[in-house]
Amino acid sequence: MKALYAGLFVFLLAVPAVQGATIQGTVFNWETLEPLPNAVVSIDTTPRQSMVAKDGAYSFSAPEGTYTIRAQYFVNAVLASETNETITVPPEGEFVLDILVLPVQDEGPPSEGLDPVDIDLNGNGQRNDLFIIVLLAAFVVILFYRVAKMGRKPKAEKAPEAAQPQEPAAPPLPAERPRQPDAELETLLAFIRKEKRLTQKDLRKAFPFSEAKMSLLLAELEHDGKIKKIKQGRGNIIVAQ
């Protein structure tokens, strides 16, 4: 009888260790910051656990270890947004981990699903105003550059009249200077057409241009109708036309 009691006591002590810690939280919509119903949440325990958070809330029990919690949201059976979070679980306790799911960027052409990206989360229109100011500034710089470029042409034509013996050497210098920005534009456009769709941040990683110069080059390509910029959060998605 004493052996039976001792075995029961050891079993009761082992139960909490097997149950481990509880992880719970809420899945939020990245646009509205409201709980996202019917999100699919999973954790890579053994065996893997998953559930449908009908009201956005989820809860899992997991033993001690490091796990990845994945939250996914589907629209018409197509993955629309997804986020992965890594958490280290101690032997026991209750822990809250709220998840903000972000939109999935596919490799296809822009669709109507990208339109809501222009929504101002703060409701004050400051981001749109800033984008317009930057665009106008870039347009003024481009206009000034083209006017200056047109102003150099008469000098290039007068050079042969002033000194005809130097005609073979003088004309190439004014003719070559305007081509440098054109070469940069063509190189940048070729890279965008090769990638088809990428962010402005990715372009800065691929080219040693400053942020101001990159914005100027992209604005000129967009003005010529060769690319299209789509606002996404704090950055832009560049799409070749």
Backbone torsions as a table, in degrees:
resi	resn	phi	psi	omega
1	MET	NA	-42.1	178.8
2	LYS	-63.1	-37.7	178.6
3	ALA	-64.2	-35.7	178.3
4	LEU	-65.8	-44.0	178.0
5	TYR	-63.1	-40.9	-180.0
6	ALA	-63.9	-41.5	178.7
7	GLY	-65.3	-39.7	177.8
8	LEU	-64.1	-38.7	179.7
9	PHE	-64.3	-43.6	178.9
10	VAL	-64.0	-38.3	179.0
11	PHE	-63.8	-42.8	180.0
12	LEU	-64.7	-35.3	177.8
13	LEU	-69.3	-29.3	-176.9
14	ALA	-80.8	-22.1	-176.1
15	VAL	-60.1	-49.0	179.7
16	PRO	-60.9	-35.3	-178.9
17	ALA	-66.4	-34.2	179.6
18	VAL	-72.0	-39.1	-177.6
19	GLN	-66.2	-36.2	178.5
20	GLY	72.3	-153.7	-175.6
21	ALA	-96.3	162.9	177.9
22	THR	-110.3	128.1	177.7
23	ILE	-114.1	125.6	-178.6
24	GLN	-143.3	161.4	179.7
25	GLY	174.9	-166.8	-177.0
26	THR	-131.8	139.9	175.9
27	VAL	-93.5	127.7	-175.8
28	PHE	-113.2	147.8	174.0
29	ASN	-76.3	130.7	-175.0
30	TRP	-70.4	-21.5	-179.4
31	GLU	-84.8	-47.7	-173.9
32	THR	-98.4	-13.6	-175.6
33	LEU	58.8	28.1	175.9
34	GLU	-105.9	155.6	176.7
35	PRO	-53.9	136.9	-175.8
36	LEU	-101.2	106.9	-179.1
37	PRO	-72.3	153.2	175.3
38	ASN	63.9	25.3	172.4
39	ALA	-77.6	145.2	179.0
40	VAL	-96.8	119.5	-177.3
41	VAL	-117.6	135.9	-179.8
42	SER	-140.8	157.9	177.1
43	ILE	-136.1	138.2	-172.8
44	ASP	-86.2	53.0	171.2
45	THR	-77.8	179.2	175.5
46	THR	-119.2	108.8	-1.4
47	PRO	-75.4	165.6	-179.5
48	ARG	-66.5	139.3	178.2
49	GLN	-111.3	141.9	176.8
50	SER	-149.9	154.8	-179.9
51	MET	-156.9	161.3	174.5
52	VAL	-101.0	115.5	-179.2
53	ALA	-82.0	91.9	-174.1
54	LYS	-61.1	-39.1	178.8
55	ASP	-108.2	14.2	-179.6
56	GLY	93.6	-12.3	-177.4
57	ALA	-93.9	144.0	178.0
58	TYR	-137.9	163.6	178.7
59	SER	-157.7	134.3	177.6
60	PHE	-134.6	153.5	170.0
61	SER	-112.7	133.8	-176.7
62	ALA	-146.4	142.8	174.7
63	PRO	-72.3	175.0	-178.5
64	GLU	-59.3	137.2	179.9
65	GLY	153.8	-177.6	178.5
66	THR	-110.7	129.2	-173.9
67	TYR	-133.5	163.2	174.2
68	THR	-114.4	122.6	176.9
69	ILE	-100.9	126.3	-177.6
70	ARG	-115.3	129.5	176.1
71	ALA	-115.7	127.7	-178.6
72	GLN	-130.2	146.8	177.2
73	TYR	-130.9	128.7	-176.2
74	PHE	-111.8	142.3	174.4
75	VAL	-123.6	116.2	-176.6
76	ASN	54.1	45.8	177.7
77	ALA	65.8	15.4	177.5
78	VAL	-115.9	131.9	-179.4
79	LEU	-65.0	118.7	-177.5
80	ALA	-103.3	-34.7	-179.6
81	SER	-150.1	153.3	-175.0
82	GLU	-160.5	146.9	175.5
83	THR	-149.0	139.7	175.3
84	ASN	-113.8	134.1	178.3
85	GLU	-126.4	135.6	177.7
86	THR	-102.4	134.1	-177.9
87	ILE	-138.4	139.7	175.7
88	THR	-102.9	121.3	-173.1
89	VAL	-101.3	125.5	174.1
90	PRO	-76.5	179.5	-177.1
91	PRO	-58.3	-33.4	-177.5
92	GLU	-157.8	167.9	179.2
93	GLY	125.5	175.5	177.1
94	GLU	-119.9	133.3	-174.7
95	PHE	-133.9	142.3	-178.4
96	VAL	-109.1	126.0	178.0
97	LEU	-134.1	100.7	176.3
98	ASP	-83.3	145.0	-173.8
99	ILE	-124.5	131.0	175.3
100	LEU	-107.1	110.0	-177.4
101	VAL	-80.3	139.4	-177.2
102	LEU	-112.5	151.6	-177.7
103	PRO	-65.1	148.0	178.8
104	VAL	-88.2	130.8	178.2
105	GLN	-98.3	111.7	178.9
106	ASP	-89.9	177.6	-177.8
107	GLU	-94.6	-0.5	-177.2
108	GLY	-82.4	-177.0	179.4
109	PRO	-69.8	157.1	179.8
110	PRO	-61.7	140.4	-178.5
111	SER	-122.8	-178.8	-179.1
112	GLU	-64.4	-20.0	-179.4
113	GLY	-67.2	-15.0	179.8
114	LEU	-88.0	-11.7	-176.8
115	ASP	-58.9	-41.5	-176.8
116	PRO	-64.3	-6.5	-178.0
117	VAL	-64.1	-25.7	-178.9
118	ASP	-75.1	-3.2	-178.7
119	ILE	-68.8	133.2	178.4
120	ASP	-84.7	116.0	-176.9
121	LEU	-66.5	-27.7	-179.1
122	ASN	-86.6	-10.8	176.8
123	GLY	73.1	16.1	-177.5
124	ASN	-117.5	-0.3	174.6
125	GLY	71.1	11.7	-176.4
126	GLN	-67.1	-37.8	-177.8
127	ARG	-66.1	-42.4	178.7
128	ASN	-64.0	-39.9	178.9
129	ASP	-63.4	-41.8	179.4
130	LEU	-63.6	-39.9	178.9
131	PHE	-63.4	-40.5	179.5
132	ILE	-65.2	-40.9	179.8
133	ILE	-62.8	-45.2	179.3
134	VAL	-62.5	-41.2	-179.5
135	LEU	-64.8	-41.8	178.7
136	LEU	-65.4	-40.5	178.6
137	ALA	-62.7	-41.8	178.5
138	ALA	-64.3	-38.5	179.5
139	PHE	-64.9	-39.6	178.7
140	VAL	-64.3	-42.0	179.3
141	VAL	-63.1	-43.5	179.4
142	ILE	-63.3	-42.4	179.2
143	LEU	-62.5	-43.7	178.4
144	PHE	-62.4	-40.5	179.9
145	TYR	-63.2	-42.8	-177.9
146	ARG	-70.0	-36.4	177.1
147	VAL	-65.1	-42.6	178.3
148	ALA	-64.6	-36.6	179.0
149	LYS	-65.3	-40.2	178.2
150	MET	-68.0	-32.3	-179.7
151	GLY	-69.9	-21.8	-179.9
152	ARG	-79.1	-21.8	-174.1
153	LYS	-61.5	-43.7	178.2
154	PRO	-59.9	-36.9	179.5
155	LYS	-63.9	-37.5	179.7
156	ALA	-67.5	-30.9	-179.7
157	GLU	-79.6	-30.2	-178.5
158	LYS	-79.4	-22.2	-176.8
159	ALA	-57.8	-45.6	178.6
160	PRO	-63.5	-31.2	-179.3
161	GLU	-71.4	-36.9	-177.3
162	ALA	-73.0	-39.0	-177.8
163	ALA	-142.6	85.4	-178.5
164	GLN	-64.7	-32.7	178.5
165	PRO	-62.2	-27.3	-179.4
166	GLN	-90.6	11.5	-175.9
167	GLU	-55.5	-39.5	-179.8
168	PRO	-65.8	-29.9	-174.3
169	ALA	-95.3	-34.2	-171.9
170	ALA	-71.8	-45.5	-174.0
171	PRO	-61.1	-35.6	-175.3
172	PRO	-61.4	-31.5	-175.4
173	LEU	-64.3	-52.3	177.8
174	PRO	-64.6	-29.4	-176.6
175	ALA	-73.9	-29.0	-175.2
176	GLU	-83.1	-29.3	-175.1
177	ARG	-61.7	-46.1	179.9
178	PRO	-65.8	-17.6	-176.0
179	ARG	-76.9	-19.5	-178.5
180	GLN	-62.0	-49.4	175.8
181	PRO	-62.5	-35.4	178.4
182	ASP	-63.1	-38.9	178.8
183	ALA	-65.3	-39.4	177.7
184	GLU	-64.4	-40.3	178.9
185	LEU	-64.5	-42.9	-179.1
186	GLU	-65.7	-39.6	178.6
187	THR	-64.6	-43.7	179.7
188	LEU	-64.8	-42.3	-179.6
189	LEU	-65.9	-39.0	179.0
190	ALA	-63.4	-38.1	179.1
191	PHE	-67.7	-41.3	179.7
192	ILE	-65.0	-42.1	179.0
193	ARG	-65.5	-31.7	177.9
194	LYS	-69.0	-43.8	-179.3
195	GLU	-79.8	-21.1	178.8
196	LYS	71.0	-42.6	-173.9
197	ARG	-156.7	120.6	179.1
198	LEU	-160.3	169.7	-177.1
199	THR	-90.7	160.4	177.9
200	GLN	-65.1	-30.7	177.4
201	LYS	-64.4	-38.9	177.4
202	ASP	-65.5	-36.1	178.4
203	LEU	-63.9	-40.0	-179.9
204	ARG	-66.9	-30.0	176.4
205	LYS	-70.9	-31.9	-176.2
206	ALA	-84.8	-23.3	-177.4
207	PHE	-124.9	139.8	-178.0
208	PRO	-82.4	48.9	179.4
209	PHE	-101.5	151.4	172.8
210	SER	-71.8	165.5	-179.1
211	GLU	-62.9	-38.2	-179.6
212	ALA	-67.3	-42.2	-179.6
213	LYS	-67.8	-40.0	178.9
214	MET	-62.1	-42.3	178.7
215	SER	-62.8	-38.7	179.5
216	LEU	-65.0	-45.9	179.9
217	LEU	-63.6	-42.9	180.0
218	LEU	-66.0	-37.6	179.3
219	ALA	-64.2	-38.2	179.2
220	GLU	-69.1	-39.8	177.3
221	LEU	-64.6	-38.9	178.7
222	GLU	-68.3	-36.9	178.4
223	HIS	-63.6	-36.0	178.1
224	ASP	-79.7	-2.5	178.8
225	GLY	77.0	19.7	-178.0
226	LYS	-92.1	-21.6	177.2
227	ILE	-137.0	169.7	175.5
228	LYS	-134.9	131.4	178.4
229	LYS	-103.2	130.7	179.2
230	ILE	-116.8	124.4	-179.4
231	LYS	-68.9	128.6	177.4
232	GLN	-138.5	105.2	179.5
233	GLY	61.7	-123.8	-179.7
234	ARG	-92.3	-3.0	-178.1
235	GLY	-126.3	-168.0	-179.0
236	ASN	-127.5	146.7	171.1
237	ILE	-102.5	127.2	-177.3
238	ILE	-101.0	126.8	-178.6
239	VAL	-125.6	131.4	177.7
240	ALA	-73.6	138.7	179.9
241	GLN	-88.8	NA	NA
